[in-house]
Amino acid sequence: MLVELAGKLRAAGLPVTLDRLAAYAEALDAAGVAHAYWVGRLTLCGSPEDIARYDAALAPPASAARGPSWQVRRLPERSLFRATMPPSAATADQDPALSVQAAATEVLRHRDIATLSDAERAEAAALLARVATADITRPGRRHRPAGHGGVDRRRSVRAMLRAGGEPRPLLHQVRSPRPRRLVLLIDVSGSMSPYADALLRLAHAFTRHRPRWTETYSLGTQLTRLTPALRIRDVEAALREAGRLIPDWRGGTRLADGVAAFVRRDGHRGVARRAAVVVFSDGWESADPARLGATVAHLHRLAARTVWVSPHAGRPGFAPTAGGLAAVLPHVDALVAGHTVAALHAVLEEVRRA
Amino acid sequence: MPDFASPAALAAGLADAGYLADEGLAMAGFLALRLHRPIFLEGDAGVGKTAFAAALAETAGLELIRLQCYEGLDASHALYDWDFARQVLHLRAVETAAHGTLSAADLEADLYDRRFLLARPLLQAVERAPCVLLVDEVDRADDEFEAYLLEVLADAAVTVPELGRITAAVPPVVVVTSNRTREVHDALKRRCLYHWVGHPTPERETAILHRRLPGLDERLAAQVAAATAHLRTLDLVKPPGVAEAIDWAAALRALSADTLTAELAAATLGVVLKVREDIALAAGAVGAR
């Protein structure tokens, strides 16, 4: 019976390990079979999502008060991301001279991503992956010894005691840097679709480089958390998985709803706190721009630095007149262009100034 | 350690201590006492996770030892620390009293004696067991900290390199709480009984208000519970928890109100809602009702 239950729950996606199963058996023995529902819920689940799966796998007793109803969404497989050529194919037919290649790279850095061919796109992605190796830090709570900075009283006193109470030169300390969380909100609506692929690749590179400190969400008509998908090692597999997760790919934009959902669901609870938040969007908002402004203002109060990246900001003659963008502008730390690899590099500089 | 015959018996005991636990929570407490497994409680802020640990300690007649987690919490604040000042003092005292009669090795061994060890909450819990150890808001601590917790949770032991392993005679009852601002590592969760603490039903909330605020008007309690439940259905940044509902009822009692009117609700919203946008949204809803 135990094995049968374990099989059923594993099929539902619960991580039923042997030690959990042993705990379940022991608890069942202590509490009695009549309480099997709660015993199983307490010993076999590890998150609200697990509880939802557990409830779905078993027919729970009608009287049981359940927690929030979390939904596990299943969507049909989509192949939205076109397969790119390997970067070697792009470089093979070019002049082998290194200087020329370097120059081509420099040109590519400044070309609008939307106008690139498939081969150039692959090369741009490789350049982007290099952008993402930079560290983003904040001053930590702990200190480390240094040649300058505040006086390290503890070490100074210890040094003096070691010298039998004789005065010694003062020792100093600085705050040791800790990684700062980076939150990427990527608009995947129709108007942003030429850039979405490159941005998701950038997000993947960041997630590969610092998996614990990068969170990625897609914005469209609704908010989707992409972090788990982007943790997949292989970039193509990760993007396929991300494409499967995004239900509103190339759809309309309800930017305010998406940002508000992020702030309320995860941001306010801690994901956005002290984080560097980067929103990639052109600011085309189909609903009330004032609401978007208020939401971004809230986000700005939570985050250490809020950077808005609009691909159009780099075009000649740009003025932030798109309804949403004008409303957002007073509440962000910086509005930067994000249409080329070089511009995305500049975004990173902006983020690190937090 | 006291033994409860059934989860219902524990729930009754908790009720006497002023805490109304639902079926799942009572079961978690019962199993924790019976199987010596830690409880891992997750839920929104203010649903009574910390209060549960306090009530459990009171019901079981055990001491409550609390470890509040924060970012940068390290072993010297959570486990133990050597009392440096006293060690130096001891050296000086030995130097003057027993000049030259003690060997250096003896003196050194003397320095790492238990009396120079400052017990922090985790070591205290192991030494003073049976007791209830509350590890509050573990999601605030860095994830390295979870590693220190594992030994205490799994074996009820603390290892001090200079002294050896200190093991509890009886494992302490451990309650770990989290507001879920980040996902706690599965290695920690695996060793625990997991329970998601949701918001109570209006009936239970009315009962809680009665229990916590004796002499509260019957109708007012029901109204506050219903209004709080309604607020939770609104699209709020921070939905009010039980703690806020109790504060609200206490505020209304202080105003010697016996009915929750729309004006009174609007005037006292600041007790329940702490975000400006939420207050604006709720004030609109109050006006509409």
Interface residues (C-beta under 8 A of the other chain):
Chain A: P15 T17 D19 R20 A23 E26 A27 A30 A31 H35 W38 V39 R41 L42 T43 C45 G46 S47 P48 D50 I51 S63 A64 A65 R66 G67 P68 G140 R141 R142 R158 L161 R212 V263 R264 H268 R269 G270 V271 R273 A294 H298
Chain B: P7 D22 E23 G24 M27 A28 F30 L31 R34 L35 R37 E42 G43 E71 G72 D74 F84 V88 D139 D143 N179 R180 T181 R182 E183 D186 K189 R190 L193 Y194 H195 W196 V197 G198 T201 D235 L236 V237 K238 E277
